[in-house]
Amino acid sequence: MSDSAKLKIGDQEVELPIIKGTESEKAIDIRSLRAQTGYITLDNGFMNTGSCESGITFLNGEKGILRYRGYPIEQLAEASNFVEVSCLLLNGELPNKEEYDSFNKLVSSHSKLPASFNEILDRFPKDAHPMGVMASATAALSGFYPELLNPELSADEQERVFAQLMGQLKTIAAHFYRRTQNLDPVSSDPSLGYAKDFLNMLFHGQGKDIDDDVAQALDVLFMLHADHEQNCSTSTVRVIGSSHANLFATISGGISALWGPLHGGANQAVLEMLEEINQNGGDHKKYLEKAKDKNDSFRLMGFGHRVYKNFDPRAKIIKKACDTVLTKLNVQDPLLDIAKGLEEEALKDDYFVQRNLYPNVDFYSGIIYKALGIPTNMFTVMFVLGRLPGWLAQWKELRDNPANKIARPRQIYSGHTERNYK
Ligand code: SDX
């Protein structure tokens, strides 16, 4: 295969280098295009545009492959845990026991919030959407750690902020939830694993023993959400990070991007859709027709993906976990049957088959969160906690390369040409 591409514009011909990744993905390097031709490229939604070279996560949408630092997601979900996967994403290699224990301890030791911070959380209305609380509280943390606003953090300072954000965002989520339930906050218990500790911080004293298998299922969900290459919120983190803004502001931006119903907010939208179908007699075929109707804004939430044109490997794992968790908790949820019915019908329907629309990570996750007693408006907060190490790893990769420039796309102007002011 040639290592360059030729582009002919009028009677000008330019040669552009071709870049090939370790999984044989190919890109035309257009960094010299404008200088050579005066032309830019235009690509709404960046459907054909790579923003970076990255060694963190590999997706193959056609084959339904997802690997973190080369390890298949199926193997990690089976045998690893969320803190170990976080170390893998952040450092590029699986941690040895000492590295694992040290990071785990750092996360626990930084799970506390600053003394006066709860006053900020107490100022939110109890019916505020938890994603708005998470985004603003994360940015507000910057007011308490001026020493961490330095854009050039040392490696040790970076590791501390990474662990601190993983600990404190878990605490913010749990504290705000308990406030909405008029319950006192519960501190992190370092003797529990990350997921079990979070469930304890949510539900302690509410007569719910935290079942180990249930905590394990949540840990797997966090692992499955941990990174996903250049998705909308990760790209947002990279864009903000490219201006050398501090990490609190950067992660707050990622949370805001994830909130959208086309992205992380879909897990809440899926549950609301399933509940609507259930309240309307459970006729999922009617809703499939609505999803196909171009004149109807209804979409089958939890279906479709920009990259996966085959099954989302995470959806397969979560679907299996649904059955395990519901059986373990002895929960019969009609919404799971409706979800399975929707999937079965959609996968036989030309509209979905022709557009390669399959269940994505958000289609079944809400069923498990609901069974765990997580309120629907906190489902996307669970996505935040899971995706956080991925955002941090991608930010680190961006900042570790001094050649990375500030993100500043071009445009094609389509407005008024010059006119005089009267
Ligand atoms: C996540 O990028 C990531 O990696 C994201 C994520 C991650 O881990 O970070 O995987 C997490 O965000 C998963 C996606 C969650 N969102 C949803 O479930 C919302 C519902 N899905 C869609 O809105 C849509 O599928 C997207 C947003 C996920 C992808 O949108 P694209 O790639 O821009 O595709 P599109 O909107 O151009 O759709 C292509 C066609 C269109 O029909 P035509 O114009 O060709 O006739 O498929 C149709 C769309 O109308 N279509 C759907 C549909 N999704 C696409 N029709 C009905 N229901 C749907 N869900």
Residues whose N, C-alpha, C, O or C-beta is under 5 A from the ligand:
A	BS01	SDX	H228 N231 C232 P261 L262 H263 G264 A266 A291 R299 L300 M301 G302 F303 G304 H305 R306 R355 N360 D362
